[in-house]
Amino acid sequence: MQPGFATDYQTILERVDAIDPLKYGKTRNFVDGDVSYLSPYISRGVISTKQVLDHVMSKGYTINQIESFVKELCWRDYFQRVGQVKNLNEDIKHPQEPVSNHEISSAILEASMGIEAIDIAIRKLYETGYMHNHCRMYTASVICNIAHSHWLHPARWMYYHLLDGDWASNACSWQWVAGANSSKKYYANQENINKYAHTRQVKTFLDKSYEQFETTDCPQHLKDRQTASLQTILPEAPPLQIVNDRPTFVYNYYNLSPLWHAGKAGNRILLLDPEFFNNYPVSERCMDFMLALSKNVPNMQVFVGSFDQLCHQHNIKEIYFKEHPLNIGYKGQEDSRDWISDKVTGYHPSFFAYWKRMEKPLYAQYRK
């Protein structure tokens, strides 16, 4: 397992406790900034945004003092709310334009596009399953707005490798960069990249003013394109041992919380649906990481199959699961996720609109 991302629950909680939200706010945009590295655990549902914020606020901070950190947590909840309402596999607000292909440049896949910071970030993604958020935006900007690839396939490629892969956060962010979920495209020029990645490159195809990008042709070395190979390797699982007079709690790629119904007698099943992973494939590293995290739930068993197959093969009657837009075909008792605020629901066309609605319950919830 990658050294930077431990999988035991106690170490994860220690990482939550070690957060310095003030340093985070000042340095998070730099590739070596003081970021929390909690996103893999939030994405897999081991901890929640509310759990993290509650713990940080218990140390005496005010919302105003650490607004940057609070907003980043709220961004994650915001994307999830969008995913409850919108089909994230389609352009949300506007068609992406221009689009010349639905593939990805070979130079991107090979981490050889010539922008040092991005090439390094892609190699680290392959090696570790992690990429700094600004590097994700830089990469998406080149793919969508310079090479004119539609965002969907490249977003699937990045999600495939990310330990913190969250389809709502990933798809919405790619669409924001591509202008499909925003009023304008996001461009990263070489000067900006040099500042935050500590590089000194000049005279690259990104060494331009922002105004010049709208009329910039795709560089020749980005025109060789291909479809990324994305296949999930599911584990072999032993037969389930089901106690029929007990409730069954269904976990999945997005819910691995050790606190969920903790202490209650029941069957605890990690459901790995082949159809889900066919639609949202993940790398072997991501699968191994998820399986390691699942060991934090006592007596967890693994079932490879659909929700219906689980219920019918084992005659399960009383079943519980957590709400998620990708839980296709789930039936039974649906529990809510642990939102920072359950008072702000539905679709908001921008994070700014969502944040304005969140401010009142946030200040009330964490009033000193």
N, C-alpha and C positions, 0 to 999 in steps of 0.2 A: 504494500500500500504506500501511496506517496507520502513522504515524511512530513510534508506541510499540512496534511489533513488527517489528523487522528480520527478514529471512528468510535472510541469508547465514550459513553455519555458523560462521565465525570470530567474528562479532559475537555469536552465540548463546552460544558458549563464553566470550566475555568477560563476558557477563551472568551466567553461572554463576560465574565467578571473582569477580564483584563482590558476591556475596551476603554480607550481614552477618547471620548466624543469630541473634545476640544481639538486635540491633535488631528483627529479625523477630518474635522471641518476645514482645517488649515492646509492639509497636505494631500487629501484624497485624490486630487486630480493628477498627481505625479505618479509615474509607474512604480516608484519606490516609496510612495506615501504610506501613511499610517492607517491602512484600511483594516477592516475587522476580520476578513476571511471567514465570515459566518455564512455567506451565501450558499455554500453547498449543503449546510445543515438546515437552513431555512427552506431551500428548494425541495429537499427530501422530506420535509415535515417533521424532522427530529426536534427542532425548536421552532417557535413562531415569532413573527415580528412583534407581537404584543408581549410575549415572554421576554424578549430582548429589551424592549423599551421599558417595561415595568422594572426590570433589574437595574438598568442604567439610571432611571429616574429615582430609584430608591436611594441613590447616593447623594441626593440633594441638589441636582441640577434643575434649572428651569427650562421650559420649552425654548424661550428666547436665547438662552445661552448655547444650546446645542441644536438649533433649528436645522442646520445642514444635515446632521446625523438623523434627526427625526424625519426630515423630508425623504431621505433615502429609504428608510423603512416604509414610509407611506407610499413611495413610488411602487414598491413591490405589491402592496395591497391594492393600489390603484390599477395596476395591470391585471391583477386577478379579477377585479370587478369588471373591467372591460371584457375579459375572457368569459365571464358569466353571461354576457349579453351579445357579443359579437362573434362571428366566425373568424377566428384569427388566421385562418389559412387563406383568407381573401383580403384584398386591399380594403382598409377600414373606411377611409374618408374619400380618397381620390385614387384613380388609377395611377400607378407609377409611370412616369414618362421622363425621357424616352426609354423604351426597353427593346433591346436588339436580340436578346437570348434568354433562355431559362436554364442556363448552366452556370459554370463558374470557371474563371480563368485558371489554366494549368499552373501558371506562375504563382497564383495564390496557394493552390493545393501543395505546391512544392516549396513554399516559403522562399521564393526566389524572385519576387517582384521588383526588388531593387530599393525599396524603402526600408532602411535598416531596422527601425523600431518595429515595423509591422512584421517583417520577416522573422525577427527574434521572437516576437509575441506569438506567432503561429507555431514556430518550433516548440516554444514552451507549452503551448496548448496541447500539442501532440504528446509531449513528454510528461506533462503534469495534470492535464485536464482543467487548467485554469488560465484565464486571460484577464488582464486588468480592464476595467470597464471602458476607459478611454481608448485602449487599443482595440476593443471590440468596435467602437464607433469609427475609428480610423479605418479598420479593415472593411467594415460595411460601406463606408463612404467610397472607397476605391472600387469595390465590387459593383455597387449599385449606380453610383453617380459618375464614375470615370469609365468603367468597363461596360456599363449599361446592362448588367444582368438583372433580371427580376429578382426581388429579394427572397422569394420563398425557398428555392433550393439551397442557396448559400446559407440561409438561416437554419435550415435543417442540418447542413454540414456542421455549422458551429455548435448547434445544440447537441449533436451526436457526440462531440468530444468533451463538452463541458460537464464537469462534476456537479456544477450548480445549475445544470440545464433546467430551465423553467420555460415551458413553451409560451406562456403569456408574456413574461418579461422579455423573452428573446424575440418573439414575433412582433410585439408592439414596438420594441426598440429598433429593429430592422426597418419596420415601416416608417418610423419617425425619421430615421436617417434618409430613407428613399423618397420621402415626401408623400407617402401613401397614408400616413397618419399624422400629418403636420401641415402647416401652411407653406413651408419651404423646405428644400433639401438641406442636409447637413454636409458641409465640406470641411475637410481637415487639410490645411496647407502645411508645407514643410516647416515653416517658422513655428507654427503651433505645436507640431509634433516634436520638433527639436527642444522646445521649451519644457514640455512635460515628460519627454522620454530621455532627456539629457543626451541627445545626439547632436551632431554638427553637420549634417548633410546639406549640401547646396546643389543647385543645378539639376534637381530631379524633376520628374513630371508633375510633382506636387509643389514645386518651388514657384508658386504663382500667387497673385492676389486673389481674394475670394471672388471678385468680380469677373476674373478671367475664366473661372471654371465653367461657367454656363456655355462658353463657346469652345471649350477644349475637346479635341478629338481623343478617342480612346487610343492610347499608345499601342504600337504594333505588338509588343511582347505580351500584351494582355488579351489579344484576340484569339489566341489558341485556347479553346475552351473544352470542357468535358463535364460529364455528370459524375459527381463524387459517388464512390461506392460506400453505401451505408447499410450495414447488416448487423442485426442484433444476434448475439449468441446467448440463448437462454440456457440456464443450468438444468441438469437432470435432478429431479426431486423424488425422494422416496414416497411411498404411499402415505396418505394422511391418516392420522389417528384421531378420529372425531368422537367426542363424548356427546351423544345426541341430546341429553337433557340439559345441556349448557348452551348459552348464547355463543354465537360465532362473530368475532370481530375481524373484519377484512381490512388489511393494510395493502398498500400498493406503492408504486414509484414515487407518489406524492404524499404519502402519509406513513411515516415510520416513527411516530411519537411514542416514546416510552411512557408518557403520562396519560395517554388516552385510555380511559376506563381502567387505569392501573389498579391492581389489587382485586379486581373482580374475576371470579372463576369463569373461564370460558375458553373456547377454541380460538387461537390467534393464528390467522392465516395470511401469509404474504402472497397476494394474487399477482401472478405474472401472466398477463393475457397476451398471447402471440399476436393477435390482431392489433392491439394497442402498440406493441413494439414494432410491428410492421409499418404502422402509420407514423410513429414517432421513434425511430430507431436510435439506439445509444451504443456507444463503444463498449468493448470488453472491460476497459478500465472503469467506466461508469457503472456497469453492471456489478462488477466486483465490489466497488465502493458502496453501492446500495445494499448488497447482500451483507457486507460487513456491518453497516449501520443497523440492519435489521436485527442483529444479535443483541442489541440493547433492549429488545422486547423479550421478556422471559417466555420460554416455551413456544417461540415462533416456529411455524411450519411453512413450507413453501409449496404452492400449488401452481403448476404451469397449465393454464387453460383459461376459458372464459368464465365470467361470473355465473352464467346459467349452468355451465358444466359443473362448477363447484357445487352449486345448490342441488342439482338433480342427481349427481353421482353419489352424494353423501346425505341426501334427504334432509338438508338443512332448512329449518323453519324460522328460527329467531336469529336475525342477522343484522349487523351494524356496520356502517361505513361512514367516512367523512365526505362531505360535499366536495366535488371538484368537477369542472366542466368536461373533463376528459373521461369521467366515469360513465362510459356508454353502456347502457343495459343494466346498471345496478338497480336493485329493488330491495326494499327493506327499510330499516330505521336509518335515516340520513341525519348525521350530526353536523352542526355548523363547524366551520373552521374557526380558528382563534384569531379574529380580526383585531387590529388596534382599536377600532371603533365599529361596533355593529349598527351604529345609528346612521352611517353614511353608506347607502347602498345604491345600486343601479348604475347606469352609464353616465359618465361625465365626459364631454368631448375633449377635455384637456386636463392635464394634471393641475394647472392653475385653478380651474373650476372645482376640482375635487378637493384641493388643499383649502380653498376658501370655505368649503363646507366642513372640512375636518377641524379647522382651527377652534371653533367653539367647543365641540366635545373634547378635544385634546386638552384645552386649557382648563375645562371643568374637571376632567378626569385626573389631571396631574397638578391641581391647584395646591400651592403651598400655604 
